[in-house]
Amino acid sequence: MVQPALPSSSTGKLLLGTLILFGIVLNPPILSIANQATTTGGIATLWLYAVGWGAVGITALVIAAYTNAFGLDEDQIPPELREDSVGFEDQTDSNPSAGQTYGGDR
């Protein structure tokens, strides 16, 4: 039986709870609370509600990624995203325009 992997840090648990709350508040019936034909400061209340909770979700994801709140190990990160992998900026060519043609056969 596979057990779910919960974050061990308190930051990870808080962010996981925030993301679960984010998923709950943007689904019915909770969403219907803000789905009124009213405006707040001239802006539709539903739009403010959705954008506000979207900002909360995005902020939680950014903090989780920045602090490694979910405790990802090296083997859980794709090889192209690891720090020791070769990126495009490391691949140099002495003559980058050699052999390239533009606009068809010339």
C-alpha positions in Angstrom: 0.0 0.0 0.0 1.3 3.4 -1.0 1.2 6.1 1.7 0.9 9.7 0.7 4.1 11.7 1.1 3.3 14.6 3.3 5.8 17.4 3.8 7.9 17.1 6.9 8.5 20.8 7.5 5.9 23.1 9.1 6.2 25.5 6.1 5.4 22.6 3.7 2.4 21.6 5.8 1.1 25.2 5.9 1.6 25.6 2.1 -0.1 22.3 1.4 -3.1 23.4 3.5 -3.1 26.7 1.6 -3.2 24.9 -1.7 -5.9 22.6 -0.6 -7.9 25.6 0.6 -7.2 27.3 -2.8 -8.8 24.3 -4.6 -11.8 24.3 -2.3 -12.7 28.0 -2.5 -12.6 28.1 -6.3 -15.1 25.3 -6.7 -18.9 25.3 -6.1 -20.7 25.7 -3.7 -18.1 28.0 -2.1 -17.6 29.9 -5.3 -21.3 30.8 -5.4 -20.8 33.0 -2.4 -19.0 35.5 -4.6 -21.1 34.9 -7.7 -23.4 37.9 -7.1 -24.5 40.6 -9.4 -22.7 43.2 -7.4 -19.6 45.3 -7.8 -16.9 46.3 -5.3 -15.3 49.5 -6.3 -16.7 49.2 -9.8 -15.2 45.7 -10.3 -17.3 42.5 -10.4 -17.1 40.8 -7.0 -16.6 37.3 -8.6 -13.6 38.6 -10.6 -12.0 40.1 -7.4 -12.6 36.8 -5.6 -11.1 34.7 -8.3 -8.1 37.0 -8.8 -7.5 37.3 -5.0 -7.5 33.5 -4.5 -5.4 33.0 -7.6 -2.8 35.3 -6.2 -2.9 33.3 -2.9 -2.3 30.1 -4.9 0.5 31.4 -7.0 2.2 32.9 -4.0 2.0 29.6 -2.2 3.5 27.8 -5.1 6.3 30.4 -5.4 7.2 30.1 -1.7 7.1 26.3 -1.9 9.5 26.3 -4.8 11.8 28.9 -3.3 12.1 27.2 0.1 11.8 23.6 -1.2 8.9 23.2 1.3 8.0 19.8 0.0 11.5 18.4 0.4 12.3 17.3 -3.2 15.4 15.1 -3.5 17.8 15.1 -6.4 16.3 12.0 -7.9 12.8 13.7 -8.1 14.1 16.6 -10.2 14.2 16.1 -13.9 17.9 16.0 -15.2 17.5 19.1 -17.4 16.5 21.1 -14.3 19.3 20.1 -12.0 22.0 22.6 -11.3 24.9 20.4 -12.5 23.3 19.7 -15.9 24.6 21.5 -19.0 22.4 24.3 -20.1 22.1 26.2 -23.3 24.4 28.9 -22.1 27.2 26.4 -21.6 27.1 25.1 -25.1 29.4 27.3 -27.2 30.3 27.1 -30.8 33.3 28.8 -32.4 31.3 29.9 -35.5 27.6 29.9 -34.7 26.6 31.0 -38.2 28.5 28.3 -40.0 26.3 26.1 -42.1 23.1 28.0 -41.6 21.0 29.3 -44.4 18.2 31.8 -44.1 15.2 32.1 -46.4 15.6 28.8 -48.2 18.3 27.5 -50.5 21.0 30.0 -51.4 
